[in-house]
Amino acid sequence: MQYQSINPATTSPGAEFALITNEALEATVQRAADAFEVWRGTEVSVRSVMLRAVAASLREDAGRLASVIIAEMGKRVQEAYFEIQLCAQICDYYADHAGQFLAPEQVPGVEGALVLKEPIGPILAIEPWNFPFYQIFRVAAPQLAAGNVVIVKPSELVPECALEIAALFEKHCEVKGVYTNIFGSHEQIGEMIADARIKGVTFTGSTRAGAAIAEQAGRNLKKVVLELGGSDPMIVREDVPVEWAVQQALFGRLLNTGQCCVGTKRLIVVGKERAQIVEAALARIFAKIPAGDPGDPETKLGPLASARAAQTLKDQVDRAIANGARLVTGGNRMDRTGFYFEPTILADMAPDNPVYREEFFGPVLMLDAVASDDEAVSLANATPFGLGASILSEAMQEAERMARRIASGMVFINQASRTQADLPFGGIGQSGFGRELAEAGFGEFLNRKLVTAVPCGTPPLGA
């Protein structure tokens, strides 16, 4: 394993970083364990001040930090800048709410019974490359606010983003060791999961890797949170304007060049004639989307993050077509420098197509026509994933009824799937379990300790 970014637009290599030695890894874990004993005792107000300072630095340096994202994984400049702003919002949110979330709870109807919320220790976070700042901050901010400490294993594709994050916490946190990066191997990560000093594990990535990590954590009785793949459907009911539905589908599918676990992967249109209109409109737009330098504000489509990502997507498209899908537009890598892939539409892709059960991590949209709302919900539930879903409809009550029938962790009505600090994020099925963000994410690695008291001299219960 090599920690080195390759600029996806130019294919120029970035700096290369050596794997951490076993001796340095041992020292890092012990440093985190020692830091936890100090950090857990700090006032919540101190942690909040630190997070607000980090948020301020993120905003002040947003342009430069966005340029690091662009160079390492090819995100368009507007999206990279938004990612930095979102991280600042997450820090501010937990700075504002940590005290409330940690407040003891009185057990209803039981006098003298309290539930305390206490941090548990060092948390290992194994994070991907597609949102290299956000996916670390959505773990680090709540866990540091809660009094835990965090060791992050970033993707080998974005090491410099991880170093920038570490520098922010090093600058603003007086207790050293509460946030640490490790550039580790798979074997070293396995050893960390088994290490008694590591008290919890959170992972964002593929379903296959998540299953392996959950197995390791389970053998060691460690709490684990998994945010895995998705194949989010967007249902377009018959009562919505076609032009607006097309806009929603474009945003949902092409955000981050389609490299978004909660992006719109499947467009399910109720009504075959309407589906033909939507297909034609999207095909015209997809064929003309200008790809280019992700640092140029005029660019509408950036590169995929790696050559491997582009080849994987090409293989999936070819297998889907071989198994009966109809190629509407796109389907190939672009003939230019960089890891660019044509915006692609695959239609008439039946659920028994083996590729239908996979996640397309790039600008590929599956489009299906159905005859009814019931058929739309059935098709929405036809994959093993269950992360997010969208329903476009003017009839809110009917949309809400459909939302209750969709097997997913999140449903967004009249908007593409999205994320923000105060909304819980997570899925079911092969999309994982546990939650990030909001109060739910804050509490994933807390010990909810019952403390109950009665007056001295009270007879034993039942005596």
N, C-alpha and C positions, 0 to 999 in steps of 0.2 A: 504494500500500500504506500502511495506517495502523496503527500500533501502539497499540491501545486495547482494553481488555477491556470487555465488556458483561456485567453480572451475569446469568447465565442464568435465575435464579429470579425476578428482579424486572425485568429488562431495563434497569436503571439503568446509565448509562455510567460507566466508570472514567476514570482519568487518561489523557490522550493524549500520546504521545511522538513527537517529530519523527524522521524518517529521519536517519541519520548522513550527514554531508557527505562528499564524496570526499576532501577534505583530512584530515578527522578519521579516516576509514577508513585512509588511507595511514599516518597517525601510529600508529594502533592496531596495524596489522600490523607496522610497524617496531619498536614497543615490545615486541610479543610475540617477535619475532626476537631482539631484544637480551636480553630476559628469559630466553630459552632458553639463551643462552650462559652465563648465570650459574646458572640452575636445574639444568642438566644436570650441573654440577660439585658440587652440594650433596650431602652425605652422605645416603644413604637414610634414616638415622635422623632427619635434620632434616625430610625430607618426611613421615615417619610421624608425627612430633610435630605437624606442621601438620594432618594429616588427623584425628588424634585430637582436636585442639582444635576443629576444625569439627564433628566428631561430637558433642562435648559441648555445643556451642552449639545444634546442631539439637535435641537432647533437652531442653535447658533452655528453649528458646523454641518448643517444638513446638505449643503451643496457638495462639499468635499466627500462626505460619507456616501452620498448617492453615487458619486463617481467611482468609489471603490466597488459598490454593488455592480455597476454597469460593466466595469472592467473584468470582474470575476465571473459573473454569470449572465451578462447580456440583457439585463432588465432595461426596458425603456426609461428614459430620464424622468418622465412624469411619474411613472410607477415607482421608481427608486426613491424619488423625493417623498412621495406619499408614504412609502414604507417607513422611512425615517420619522415622519410626522406621527404615524400610527404608534411607533415605539414610544415616542414622547408622551402621547396620550395614555398609553398603558401605564407608564411610570406614574404619571399624575393621578390616574384613577386609583391605583393601589396606595399611593401616598395619602389620598383623600379618604379612603375607605378601610384601611388596615385596622385602625382602632375599632371601628364598628364590627368588622368581621371577626376580630379576636375577642370581643366582649363575651364574658361568661353568659350562659343561657340558663334561666330558671326552668326546671322541669315542670311542665304544667300539672297542677293538682297535687304535687308532692312537696310539702314544706321542707325546706332545708336541703333540697337536692339541686345541685348545680352541675352543668357540663362545662368544663374548662377546655380551651382550645390551645394546644401546645405544639410547638415545632418538634420534629422527630430527628433531624440530623442532616447530614450531607445527602443531597439528591443528585443522582447521575442523570444528565440530560443528553440524549443522543439525537442530534438535530441534522436536518437535510440542507440542501443548497438552494431551493427555489425561492425562499424568502429568508435570506441569510441573517438579517437583523431581527425581523418580526418573530420568527419561530424560536429564537433564543430569548427575546425579551418577554414573550408571553409565558415563558416558564420562569425566567430569572426574576422579573419584577414581583410577581405574587409570592414566590417562595422566599425571596429575601425580605419582603415586607412581613411575611409570616414568622420570620426568625430562623428559617432554614438556611443552609448554604448550598451552593450549586457548583458542580463540576460539569463542564460542557465538553462533549466530544462533538466538534463540528464536522460537517462534510469535508472530505479531502479536496473538494472543488473550490471551497471558499475560505481558505485559512486566513486571508488578510482581513476579511470582514470580522471573523471571530477575534482577531487580535485588536481590532479597533474597539470592539465591545469590552474586552478585558481592560483596555486602557482607560475607558470611561469609569468603570467601577474602581479601578486602582486609584484613579485621581480623586474620586469623590467619597470613597468609603475609608474611614479611619481604621477599621478592623480589616487587616489584610488576610486574604485567603477565603473570603466569603464567596468570591467568584473566581473560577480558574478554568482556563482552556487546557485540554490535553489533546495532542495529536497522536492518538493511539492506534494500535492494530486491533483487528477483530479478537485476537486471542487475549490481548490486554483488557479489552472491554469486558470479555467474559469473566476474567479474573476479578474485575472491579464489581461486577454484579454479585459475585459470590462473596466479596469482602464484607465482613460483619460491620465495618464502619460506614458502609454505604447503606442508607436506610430506605431508599426508594429509587425507582427508575422511571423516567418518562422518555418516550420514543416517538418520533415522527418519521415515517418512511413507508416502505412497502409492506404489504400484508405478510409476505413470506418472512422478511426479517423480523417483523413484529411478533410473529408466532414463535420464532426462535428465542427472542428476548423474553417473551412472556414465560416460555418454558424454563429458561434459566432462572428468572426471578421467582417463579413458582417453586422450583426446587429449593430455593433459599428463603422461601416465605417472605418475599419482599413485595411491597405494594408497587404496582406498575400502572402507568397510564399510557395508552396507545392511541395515537392519531395516525391512522393508516390511509389507504387509498380510498378513492371514491369514483362513482360513475353517476354523478348527479343528474337527474332528469329535470327538464323544464317542460311543464304541461301548458300548452296554449289552448285554452277553451274557445268555443265558437263565438263568444260575445266580446272579444277584444279586437282592437284595430290591428290589422296586419303590420302596418309600418312600425307601430310601437313594439309589437312582439319581436320583429326583426331586430330592432335596436337593442332590446333586452338580451336576445340570443347572442348578438355580436359581442356585447360587453361580457356576458357570462362565459363565452367560449374563448375569446382572444385575450382576456386579461393575463398578463405575464406570459404571453405567447402560448397560452393554453397549459402552462406548467403550474397548475393550481389544483390541489387535491379537492377543493370544494367548488371548482369551476363547473360550468354547465357542459356536460359531456354528451347528453342525449336530449334532443328536442322532439317532443311528442305532441303532434298537432291533431286536435280533434276536428274531423271533417277532411275527406280526401281532396276535395277541390281547394280548400283553404291551404292544405299542406302543399299542393302543387304551386300555389301562389307564393307561399313562404319560401319554398325551395328555390324557385326562380329568382326571387329577390335576393336571397342570401348568396346564390351562385354568382350573380352579377357583382355583388359587393366583394365576395371572397376573391374573385378573379382579378380585382383591381386594387387590392390593398397594397400600398407601397411598403416594401421591406427596405430596411436600410440600417444606418448607424444608430444603435440604440441611444447614443448620446445626443442625437439630433432631435429636437422637439417635433419636427415634421414627420418623423418616422412613425408609422402605424403598426409595424410588425417587426419585432426584433428576432434575433437568432434563438435557437434552443441552446441549452447550457453546455452541451458537450457533443462530440461526434458520436458517442455511444447513444445518447438520447435520440439523435436524429436517425441513426440506423435502426434502433429499436422501433421507432414510430413507423419507419418505412416497412419494416418486416410485418408489423401489425396490420397496416393498411393492405399490403399484398395478401396476407392470409385471410383477411376479412373478405376481400374481393373473390379470392379463390373459393371461399365457402358461401358465395351467393350474394354478397353486398353489391350494390350498384354505385359505382364511382360517379359523382355528379361533377365535381371539379377538384383540381389539385392532385394529390397523391404521391408527389415526388419531392426529393430534396431540390433546392434551387441551385441553379448553375452559377454560383458565385462563391467568393471566399467567405468562409464562416459556416456555421452550422444552421443554416436557414432551411425551413421546410414550408412548402406551399400550403396556404389555408385550404383545407380539404373537407368535403362533405361526402359522407357515405349514407346512402338511402336504402330503404327496404332491407334493413339488416335484422333478420329474425333472431329471436332470443335463443334459438338452437344453434346459431352460428357460434362456434367456440370462442371467437374473439369478442363476442358481445359481453362476455363475462369478465373481460379484462378492462383495465383502465388505460385510456389514450392520454398520455401526458405530453400534449402538444396541440397545435391548432387543427384538430380533427373533430368534426361534429357529426354525430350520428343523428339522422332525421327519419322519423317514422310517422306515418298517418294512421289514425285509429278512428273508429266509428262512433265512440261514445266515451263519456267520462269514466265509466266503469272499466272500459278497456284500457284507457289511459293510466288509471291507477294500477291495474294489473301489470301493464308493461313497465311502469315505473318501479315496481317491486320485483322485476324479473332478473335482477343481478344479485350477487351475494353481498354487495356493498350496501351501506346504509348511512352515508355521511350527511349530505344535504339534499334538498329538492326545492324546486320553485313551481308555483302555480300562478298563471296569468289569467285573471278573470275580473269582470265587473261585478259579479255576484259574490259578495264577500262571504255570505253564509254558506253558499255551496262550496266555495273554495276552502273554507275552514273545515267543512265536513270531509272534503277530499284529503285535506292535510292530516286529519286524524287517521286516515286509512293508509297513508304512505309509511313504509317501514324505513325510517331514517332518524337521525339525531336532531335534525333541524329542517324546518320547512319555511320558506320565504314566499309570501304572497305578494305578487305584483312587483317583484324585484329578483334579480339574480342572487344566488347565495353570496354571503359576504361575512365580514368579521368586524367586530369592534369590542373595545375593552369591557363594556358592561353587558355583553351577551355571551352566555355559555356556549362553548364550541366543542363539538365532539360527535361521535357516531355510534352505530351499533353494527352487529354482524362483522363482516370482514373489514369494516372501516374502523374497528377498534372499540375501546371502552374507556370510561373516565371522561373528564371534562377539563378544558382549559378556559381561562378568562372568567370574568365576572366573579361572584362569590363562590360558585361551584369549583372553579379552577383553583382559587385561593385555598380551599379547604381540602384538596386531594391528599396533601401530605401533612395533615395535622392529626395529632392524637386528641380525640374527643374524650376527655377524661371525666368520668362521673365522680363527684365528691358529694357525699350526703352525710348529714350530721343530725343528731338528736341530742337533747340535753343529757349531761352526765347523770348517771343513776337510772336512766331509762331501762326497764326490764327487757331482756332479749325478746325478739319477735316470736310470738307463739307461746311464751312462757306463762 
